[in-house]
Amino acid sequence: MQSVPTNAAPEAERPRPGHEESDQHVILHGMTWKDYEILLAVRGDRAGVRMYYLNGAIELMSPARDHERVKTTIARLLEAYCDERGVELSGYGAWTLRNALRERGAEPDECYIVGDTNKEIPDLAIEVAWTHGGFDKLEIYRGLGVAEVWMWDREEGLGIFALSGDRYELRARSTLLPELDPAWLASFLDQPTQSQAVRALRAALR
């Protein structure tokens, strides 16, 4: 097995006060693209740590329980909405997205292709900012060419960022799903369980 690179200086985020769980971010600087590929290979298919690469640095992110709860609830709501509206949606989870020439790599919380699945990158990526820290995810996805990024922040709510030219623009509605109101979708996150959230959304649509 190849050894993990040791020329990195970790930069860890301080945990938030209280009993609330926080995402854990560690940034390794001075890392090559080969270092990134080695770390991906060493980790393999083991779940728990997501990796991002941006211009010679690697972010290792271990999501908190509530981070996972929110991203899974948003994903289930989106899937239920598309099912009810007859939209062809295919999910690819934390698909490892890479572009060596642009020095970008990401493992989104969730990602999807709308319509034809014969594509090299997803149409939509979902990212949850449960604990602030780490890389500018939009800068990574811009370099990867992901058409739309849904960013959920517990202060700002659900934001829709659509790629326009070479930059992302905050939009009131999704360009992929223009009839879907993101604030309306996010309102179901307050339900006690994910199943109740999905049932409430389906009932509202019917």
MARDRENZA-389292 format. One line per field, with one value per residue: residue number from 1; residue in one letter; chain; y, z, x of N, C-alpha, C in turn. Coordinates in Angstrom, 3 decimals. Layout:
N
i	NUM|...
aa	A|...
ch	A|...
n_v	Y|...
n_w	Z|...
n_u	X|...
ca_v	Y|...
ca_w	Z|...
ca_u	X|...
c_v	Y|...
c_w	Z|...
c_u	X|...
END
This chain:
206
i	1|2|3|4|5|6|7|8|9|10|11|12|13|14|15|16|17|18|19|20|21|22|23|24|25|26|27|28|29|30|31|32|33|34|35|36|37|38|39|40|41|42|43|44|45|46|47|48|49|50|51|52|53|54|55|56|57|58|59|60|61|62|63|64|65|66|67|68|69|70|71|72|73|74|75|76|77|78|79|80|81|82|83|84|85|86|87|88|89|90|91|92|93|94|95|96|97|98|99|100|101|102|103|104|105|106|107|108|109|110|111|112|113|114|115|116|117|118|119|120|121|122|123|124|125|126|127|128|129|130|131|132|133|134|135|136|137|138|139|140|141|142|143|144|145|146|147|148|149|150|151|152|153|154|155|156|157|158|159|160|161|162|163|164|165|166|167|168|169|170|171|172|173|174|175|176|177|178|179|180|181|182|183|184|185|186|187|188|189|190|191|192|193|194|195|196|197|198|199|200|201|202|203|204|205|206
aa	M|Q|S|V|P|T|N|A|A|P|E|A|E|R|P|R|P|G|H|E|E|S|D|Q|H|V|I|L|H|G|M|T|W|K|D|Y|E|I|L|L|A|V|R|G|D|R|A|G|V|R|M|Y|Y|L|N|G|A|I|E|L|M|S|P|A|R|D|H|E|R|V|K|T|T|I|A|R|L|L|E|A|Y|C|D|E|R|G|V|E|L|S|G|Y|G|A|W|T|L|R|N|A|L|R|E|R|G|A|E|P|D|E|C|Y|I|V|G|D|T|N|K|E|I|P|D|L|A|I|E|V|A|W|T|H|G|G|F|D|K|L|E|I|Y|R|G|L|G|V|A|E|V|W|M|W|D|R|E|E|G|L|G|I|F|A|L|S|G|D|R|Y|E|L|R|A|R|S|T|L|L|P|E|L|D|P|A|W|L|A|S|F|L|D|Q|P|T|Q|S|Q|A|V|R|A|L|R|A|A|L|R
ch	A|A|A|A|A|A|A|A|A|A|A|A|A|A|A|A|A|A|A|A|A|A|A|A|A|A|A|A|A|A|A|A|A|A|A|A|A|A|A|A|A|A|A|A|A|A|A|A|A|A|A|A|A|A|A|A|A|A|A|A|A|A|A|A|A|A|A|A|A|A|A|A|A|A|A|A|A|A|A|A|A|A|A|A|A|A|A|A|A|A|A|A|A|A|A|A|A|A|A|A|A|A|A|A|A|A|A|A|A|A|A|A|A|A|A|A|A|A|A|A|A|A|A|A|A|A|A|A|A|A|A|A|A|A|A|A|A|A|A|A|A|A|A|A|A|A|A|A|A|A|A|A|A|A|A|A|A|A|A|A|A|A|A|A|A|A|A|A|A|A|A|A|A|A|A|A|A|A|A|A|A|A|A|A|A|A|A|A|A|A|A|A|A|A|A|A|A|A|A|A|A|A|A|A|A|A
n_v	-1.201|2.245|4.909|7.438|10.859|12.932|15.561|17.582|20.248|20.182|21.941|22.569|23.053|24.741|23.165|23.886|25.600|24.027|21.236|20.487|18.701|19.117|19.644|18.313|19.809|19.477|20.882|20.266|21.575|22.421|20.233|17.883|16.989|14.272|13.470|13.830|11.889|9.608|9.683|9.360|6.762|5.318|5.693|4.484|2.806|3.323|4.845|8.077|10.136|12.940|14.214|17.086|18.942|21.719|23.806|22.897|22.190|20.100|19.324|17.591|16.357|15.535|14.796|15.985|14.382|15.775|17.243|15.202|14.364|16.597|16.852|14.417|14.579|16.779|15.626|13.467|14.862|16.310|14.173|13.039|15.166|15.327|12.812|13.011|14.984|13.906|14.140|13.145|11.931|11.158|9.841|10.172|10.162|10.685|11.055|10.966|13.698|14.874|16.991|17.196|19.039|21.501|21.486|20.632|18.961|17.094|15.794|15.682|16.320|15.245|14.348|14.866|13.819|15.222|14.034|12.751|10.357|10.041|11.529|13.290|14.703|15.626|17.293|18.714|19.579|19.032|20.765|20.967|23.374|22.914|23.380|26.150|26.570|25.357|24.825|27.094|25.947|26.521|27.586|25.333|23.708|25.363|25.194|22.545|22.524|22.086|22.464|23.481|24.338|23.525|25.091|24.635|26.442|26.957|29.473|30.980|29.429|27.571|27.970|28.609|28.172|28.990|28.151|30.602|31.442|31.882|31.931|31.606|32.401|33.613|32.441|32.856|30.721|27.306|26.566|24.153|22.999|24.832|25.293|24.708|25.970|26.893|27.765|26.860|24.078|23.739|24.315|22.003|20.767|21.106|19.134|16.382|13.850|12.334|10.788|11.801|14.354|13.868|12.704|14.879|16.713|15.343|15.239|17.963|18.524|17.124
n_w	0.000|-0.776|0.968|3.052|2.220|3.951|4.063|4.902|6.575|9.082|9.513|11.761|12.563|15.365|17.763|18.074|20.859|23.652|23.518|20.997|18.034|15.756|12.353|11.283|10.110|8.341|6.881|4.501|3.456|0.639|-1.116|-3.763|-6.882|-7.227|-4.587|-3.628|-5.117|-4.083|-1.395|-1.778|-2.790|-0.631|1.313|0.001|-0.385|2.071|4.193|5.727|5.756|3.735|0.810|-0.571|-3.176|-3.931|-5.733|-4.832|-2.177|0.282|1.607|4.341|5.437|8.027|8.443|10.774|12.721|12.467|10.185|8.252|8.570|7.669|4.966|3.917|4.288|2.626|0.192|0.055|-0.038|-2.428|-4.243|-3.851|-4.711|-7.463|-8.261|-7.886|-9.743|-12.111|-13.072|-14.502|-12.551|-11.371|-8.798|-7.421|-5.049|-3.058|-5.260|-6.498|-7.848|-10.283|-11.678|-13.065|-14.574|-13.909|-11.257|-9.306|-7.050|-5.673|-3.308|-3.173|-0.845|-1.790|-5.146|-8.432|-11.626|-14.097|-16.270|-19.219|-18.510|-19.497|-18.883|-17.937|-15.626|-12.729|-12.899|-10.753|-7.507|-4.009|-1.060|2.398|4.858|7.785|9.883|9.734|7.746|6.125|2.534|-0.124|-1.495|-3.793|-5.509|-6.113|-7.425|-9.557|-11.125|-11.804|-13.370|-12.681|-13.151|-11.345|-7.907|-4.794|-1.819|1.569|4.482|7.927|8.914|6.632|5.140|2.296|-0.558|-4.052|-6.506|-9.669|-12.480|-14.471|-17.300|-16.297|-13.582|-10.485|-9.894|-7.522|-7.378|-7.419|-8.099|-9.156|-12.128|-13.324|-12.265|-12.551|-11.527|-8.891|-5.655|-3.638|-0.947|-0.119|-0.356|1.583|3.852|4.797|6.250|8.929|9.959|12.267|11.555|8.787|7.148|7.747|6.742|3.984|3.453|4.046|2.089|-0.258|0.145|0.044|-2.624|-3.891
n_u	0.846|0.519|2.087|0.609|0.890|3.236|3.904|2.251|0.580|-1.684|-4.761|-7.015|-10.455|-11.813|-13.938|-17.466|-18.985|-20.727|-23.057|-23.628|-22.994|-20.289|-19.235|-16.130|-13.273|-10.283|-7.473|-5.049|-2.114|0.055|-0.118|0.037|-1.604|-1.211|-0.810|-3.385|-4.807|-3.581|-4.421|-7.175|-7.155|-6.083|-8.053|-10.191|-13.303|-14.333|-16.617|-17.330|-15.354|-15.077|-13.500|-11.957|-10.411|-8.397|-6.486|-3.812|-4.269|-5.838|-8.952|-10.190|-13.156|-15.269|-18.501|-20.988|-23.606|-26.088|-25.610|-25.599|-28.220|-29.723|-28.856|-29.691|-32.440|-33.108|-32.397|-34.214|-36.621|-36.332|-36.193|-38.729|-40.345|-39.643|-40.478|-43.247|-43.812|-43.071|-40.469|-37.438|-35.018|-31.821|-29.881|-26.583|-25.190|-22.290|-20.522|-17.265|-15.841|-13.633|-11.087|-8.193|-6.671|-7.775|-7.325|-9.228|-11.351|-14.039|-16.418|-19.577|-22.321|-24.706|-25.570|-26.986|-28.280|-30.266|-32.679|-31.234|-28.811|-26.280|-23.802|-20.803|-20.459|-22.406|-25.635|-26.516|-25.477|-25.576|-24.839|-24.252|-23.834|-23.148|-21.364|-19.373|-16.467|-13.472|-13.051|-14.049|-16.750|-18.212|-16.316|-14.851|-16.775|-17.355|-15.045|-15.276|-17.489|-20.164|-23.566|-25.489|-25.662|-26.910|-26.977|-27.216|-27.656|-27.771|-28.321|-28.921|-30.644|-31.896|-30.072|-29.947|-27.622|-26.701|-24.739|-23.422|-21.964|-18.751|-19.137|-20.991|-24.400|-26.684|-29.916|-33.500|-35.039|-34.596|-32.794|-32.944|-35.209|-37.584|-40.176|-40.099|-40.103|-37.525|-37.587|-40.057|-39.668|-37.647|-39.085|-40.216|-38.290|-38.602|-40.188|-40.783|-39.635|-37.869|-39.515|-42.049|-41.692|-41.444|-43.945|-45.600|-44.808|-45.586|-48.324|-48.957|-48.417|-50.358
ca_v	0.000|3.488|5.644|8.728|11.947|13.486|16.938|18.465|20.857|20.219|23.156|22.051|24.033|24.538|22.744|24.882|25.371|23.321|19.804|20.269|18.137|19.980|19.046|18.448|20.161|19.534|21.296|19.913|22.483|21.951|18.896|17.753|16.181|12.874|13.259|13.722|10.586|8.598|9.701|8.736|5.326|4.766|5.664|3.503|2.966|3.523|6.072|8.838|11.329|13.418|14.925|18.136|19.424|23.046|24.546|22.476|21.909|19.079|19.406|16.375|16.790|14.490|15.477|15.693|13.653|16.666|17.540|14.076|14.365|17.652|16.565|13.291|15.057|17.561|14.681|12.722|15.796|16.563|12.962|12.909|16.200|14.928|11.647|13.494|15.836|13.172|14.575|12.061|12.333|10.032|10.237|9.565|10.273|11.450|10.753|11.703|14.497|15.291|17.620|17.414|20.248|22.667|21.248|20.641|17.663|17.250|14.715|16.417|15.620|14.485|14.944|14.308|14.121|15.388|13.570|11.817|10.048|9.888|12.768|13.096|15.374|15.798|18.592|19.390|19.108|19.571|20.927|21.474|24.074|22.791|24.108|26.912|26.247|24.619|25.501|27.688|24.839|27.030|27.740|23.997|23.264|26.203|24.583|21.235|22.747|21.628|23.522|24.075|23.902|23.897|25.258|24.851|27.044|27.079|30.879|31.526|28.545|26.885|28.872|27.978|28.848|28.493|28.552|31.498|31.747|31.340|32.212|31.230|33.463|33.209|32.540|32.613|29.407|26.416|26.560|22.775|22.731|26.205|25.383|24.385|27.074|26.319|28.070|25.933|22.759|23.753|24.426|20.661|20.298|21.235|17.970|15.580|12.777|12.448|10.185|12.767|15.454|13.415|12.552|16.213|17.285|14.656|15.657|19.341|18.508|16.491
ca_w	0.000|-0.796|2.219|3.005|2.216|5.284|3.940|5.060|7.880|9.298|10.049|12.226|13.081|16.763|17.904|18.585|22.268|23.961|23.252|19.600|17.226|14.671|11.301|11.532|8.898|8.398|5.587|4.278|2.454|-0.075|-1.613|-5.210|-7.369|-6.952|-3.163|-3.522|-5.630|-3.132|-0.238|-2.204|-2.918|0.709|1.957|-0.698|-0.304|3.448|4.382|6.944|5.478|2.361|0.409|-1.586|-3.597|-4.538|-5.916|-4.000|-0.789|0.438|2.802|4.847|6.202|8.654|8.756|12.009|12.553|11.968|8.795|7.463|8.627|6.805|3.545|3.509|4.211|1.391|-0.924|-0.011|-0.467|-3.850|-4.978|-3.791|-5.580|-8.860|-8.483|-8.003|-10.921|-13.307|-13.535|-14.497|-11.659|-10.983|-7.731|-7.425|-3.733|-2.927|-6.435|-6.486|-9.070|-10.391|-12.878|-12.753|-15.232|-13.158|-9.846|-8.526|-6.700|-4.683|-3.007|-2.657|0.077|-2.728|-6.475|-9.296|-13.041|-14.522|-17.643|-19.799|-17.549|-20.193|-18.637|-17.204|-14.330|-12.376|-13.149|-9.498|-6.293|-2.747|0.007|3.663|5.689|9.174|10.622|8.752|7.704|4.928|1.249|-0.840|-2.338|-5.089|-6.353|-6.607|-8.397|-10.755|-11.934|-12.271|-14.357|-12.229|-13.571|-10.241|-6.561|-3.739|-0.566|2.736|5.628|8.943|9.058|5.373|4.503|1.071|-1.659|-5.350|-7.254|-11.043|-13.199|-15.593|-17.810|-15.462|-12.170|-9.980|-9.511|-6.616|-8.072|-6.619|-8.492|-9.863|-13.581|-13.693|-11.801|-12.364|-10.801|-7.482|-4.774|-2.661|0.424|0.150|-0.121|2.858|4.978|5.286|7.104|10.333|10.377|13.250|10.927|7.336|6.535|7.870|5.818|2.630|3.335|4.028|0.766|-1.244|0.377|-0.430|-4.078|-4.386
ca_u	0.000|1.268|1.960|-0.063|1.868|3.477|4.392|1.100|0.376|-3.129|-5.363|-8.306|-11.407|-12.182|-15.331|-18.398|-19.267|-21.971|-23.108|-23.962|-21.923|-19.807|-18.421|-14.696|-12.542|-8.826|-6.946|-3.656|-1.539|1.231|-0.426|-0.048|-2.734|-0.879|-1.097|-4.844|-5.210|-3.107|-5.324|-8.436|-6.927|-5.896|-9.365|-11.023|-14.755|-14.757|-17.403|-17.047|-14.555|-15.168|-12.288|-12.050|-9.099|-8.446|-5.232|-2.693|-4.649|-6.866|-9.807|-10.807|-14.325|-16.070|-19.761|-21.709|-24.866|-27.140|-25.248|-26.087|-29.689|-30.245|-28.599|-30.526|-33.827|-33.230|-32.351|-35.477|-37.662|-36.123|-36.564|-40.193|-40.911|-39.459|-41.330|-44.624|-43.944|-42.673|-39.149|-36.448|-33.925|-30.963|-28.974|-25.251|-24.573|-21.044|-19.702|-16.001|-15.705|-12.233|-10.573|-6.781|-6.173|-8.250|-6.978|-10.468|-11.907|-15.108|-17.349|-20.739|-23.216|-25.546|-25.568|-28.019|-28.394|-31.656|-32.864|-30.264|-27.743|-25.004|-23.064|-19.556|-20.582|-23.822|-26.249|-26.837|-24.804|-26.110|-23.858|-24.772|-22.852|-23.599|-20.343|-18.605|-15.043|-13.096|-12.929|-15.182|-17.213|-18.643|-15.132|-14.505|-17.779|-17.206|-13.993|-15.729|-18.539|-21.479|-24.499|-26.248|-25.296|-27.841|-26.240|-28.075|-26.986|-28.823|-28.692|-29.419|-31.603|-31.492|-29.759|-29.752|-26.569|-26.662|-23.539|-23.683|-20.633|-17.677|-19.385|-22.304|-25.322|-27.754|-31.199|-34.694|-35.544|-33.696|-32.910|-33.256|-36.572|-38.064|-41.439|-39.857|-39.729|-36.603|-38.028|-41.164|-39.081|-36.929|-40.023|-40.532|-37.201|-39.007|-40.962|-40.037|-38.865|-37.746|-40.704|-43.141|-41.396|-41.761|-45.393|-46.214|-44.569|-46.411|-49.718|-49.075|-48.399|-51.570
c_v	1.246|4.252|6.970|9.822|12.578|14.938|17.956|18.994|20.966|21.512|22.789|23.170|23.723|24.113|23.863|24.584|24.623|21.868|19.478|19.722|19.094|19.142|19.248|18.680|20.145|19.879|20.983|20.777|21.861|20.554|18.892|16.962|14.693|12.540|13.029|12.349|9.460|8.524|9.075|7.225|4.660|4.664|4.624|3.830|3.181|4.869|6.818|10.118|11.685|14.257|15.921|18.593|20.771|23.667|24.181|22.265|20.889|19.350|18.021|16.814|15.574|15.123|15.032|14.975|14.550|17.125|16.449|14.020|15.382|17.308|15.412|13.710|15.878|16.630|13.930|13.615|16.082|15.364|12.766|13.926|15.771|13.718|12.082|14.287|15.155|13.603|13.399|12.523|11.093|10.511|9.476|9.796|11.168|11.052|11.600|12.373|15.052|15.961|18.023|18.711|21.509|22.546|21.375|19.204|17.852|15.945|15.354|15.613|14.719|15.123|14.175|14.682|14.185|14.954|12.555|11.605|9.883|11.184|12.481|13.734|15.511|17.183|19.412|18.744|19.779|19.612|21.535|22.128|24.044|23.539|24.839|26.605|25.494|25.484|26.199|26.636|25.323|27.204|26.385|23.567|24.098|25.600|23.229|21.349|22.201|22.758|24.212|23.482|24.418|23.907|25.523|25.340|27.283|28.513|31.408|30.673|27.913|27.896|28.091|28.787|28.202|29.031|29.373|31.966|31.083|31.651|31.772|32.472|32.887|33.466|32.269|31.227|28.614|26.558|25.169|22.424|24.069|26.339|25.131|25.604|26.501|26.588|27.144|24.541|22.699|23.835|23.058|20.085|20.356|20.050|17.089|14.482|13.004|11.881|11.138|13.943|15.073|13.264|13.899|16.880|16.644|15.093|17.073|19.394|17.930|17.291
c_w	0.000|0.498|1.998|3.049|3.597|5.245|4.135|6.474|8.128|9.921|10.475|12.779|14.541|16.868|18.460|20.037|22.460|23.555|21.796|18.837|16.098|13.584|11.673|10.202|9.184|6.998|5.534|3.146|1.771|-0.644|-3.141|-5.588|-7.112|-5.481|-2.948|-3.987|-4.698|-1.927|-0.581|-2.273|-1.551|1.444|1.324|-0.570|1.119|3.596|5.617|6.711|4.009|2.050|-0.709|-1.924|-4.287|-4.535|-4.920|-2.530|-0.775|1.719|3.096|5.736|6.707|9.113|10.082|11.698|11.956|10.542|7.885|7.438|7.665|5.331|3.059|3.393|2.945|0.188|-1.068|-0.470|-1.964|-4.683|-4.991|-4.707|-7.048|-9.208|-8.709|-9.287|-12.216|-13.900|-13.433|-13.722|-11.246|-9.963|-7.761|-6.125|-3.711|-4.023|-6.392|-7.834|-9.138|-11.726|-12.590|-13.354|-14.482|-11.668|-8.933|-8.263|-5.610|-4.500|-2.368|-1.630|-0.708|-4.092|-7.386|-10.749|-13.364|-15.983|-18.045|-18.856|-18.196|-20.107|-17.763|-15.811|-13.997|-12.749|-11.869|-8.350|-5.084|-1.727|1.235|4.444|7.128|10.116|9.601|8.890|6.427|3.682|0.825|-1.841|-3.714|-6.036|-6.913|-7.696|-9.680|-11.689|-12.487|-13.311|-13.978|-12.438|-12.415|-8.914|-5.585|-2.435|0.565|3.892|6.694|9.277|7.808|4.718|3.247|-0.058|-2.930|-6.139|-8.633|-11.743|-14.427|-16.129|-16.944|-13.978|-11.787|-9.609|-8.594|-7.294|-7.110|-6.888|-9.193|-11.368|-14.084|-13.365|-11.515|-11.597|-9.302|-6.714|-3.689|-1.210|0.829|0.440|1.248|4.049|5.572|6.162|8.582|10.829|11.315|12.648|9.418|6.629|6.605|6.920|4.394|2.446|3.266|2.668|-0.291|-1.090|-0.147|-1.961|-4.670|-4.037
c_u	0.878|1.036|1.256|0.981|1.999|3.917|3.284|1.015|-1.120|-3.582|-6.782|-9.173|-11.721|-13.636|-16.197|-18.696|-20.583|-21.889|-23.406|-22.761|-21.561|-19.162|-16.953|-13.985|-11.040|-8.338|-5.453|-3.114|-0.326|1.067|-0.537|-1.299|-2.483|-1.137|-2.587|-5.318|-4.756|-4.034|-6.671|-8.291|-6.775|-7.229|-10.280|-12.499|-15.249|-15.458|-16.918|-16.281|-14.695|-13.938|-12.583|-10.630|-9.253|-7.054|-4.138|-3.006|-5.786|-7.640|-10.365|-11.959|-15.096|-17.377|-20.382|-23.019|-25.953|-26.866|-25.821|-27.607|-30.274|-30.042|-29.460|-31.987|-34.045|-33.262|-33.669|-36.628|-37.554|-36.571|-38.080|-40.864|-40.827|-40.316|-42.782|-44.842|-43.478|-41.352|-38.182|-35.218|-33.143|-29.942|-27.664|-24.493|-23.359|-20.060|-18.425|-15.790|-14.289|-11.936|-9.128|-6.255|-6.567|-7.983|-8.202|-10.914|-12.947|-15.863|-18.572|-21.520|-24.157|-25.375|-26.507|-27.791|-29.879|-31.758|-31.821|-29.084|-26.373|-24.195|-21.847|-19.581|-22.063|-24.325|-26.361|-26.066|-25.448|-24.986|-24.536|-23.636|-23.353|-22.661|-19.486|-17.113|-14.743|-13.110|-14.223|-15.662|-17.667|-17.457|-14.697|-15.481|-17.752|-16.176|-14.373|-16.846|-19.899|-22.483|-25.186|-25.806|-26.343|-27.069|-27.222|-27.220|-28.046|-29.165|-29.390|-30.500|-31.029|-31.294|-29.480|-28.732|-26.451|-25.422|-23.921|-22.341|-19.591|-17.887|-20.791|-23.102|-26.391|-29.089|-32.358|-35.266|-34.443|-33.894|-33.280|-34.709|-37.246|-39.372|-41.273|-39.368|-38.812|-37.012|-39.175|-40.631|-38.419|-37.860|-40.371|-39.419|-37.556|-39.832|-40.129|-39.176|-38.807|-38.974|-41.890|-42.940|-41.790|-43.264|-46.092|-46.003|-45.462|-47.879|-49.942|-49.132|-49.684|-52.827
END
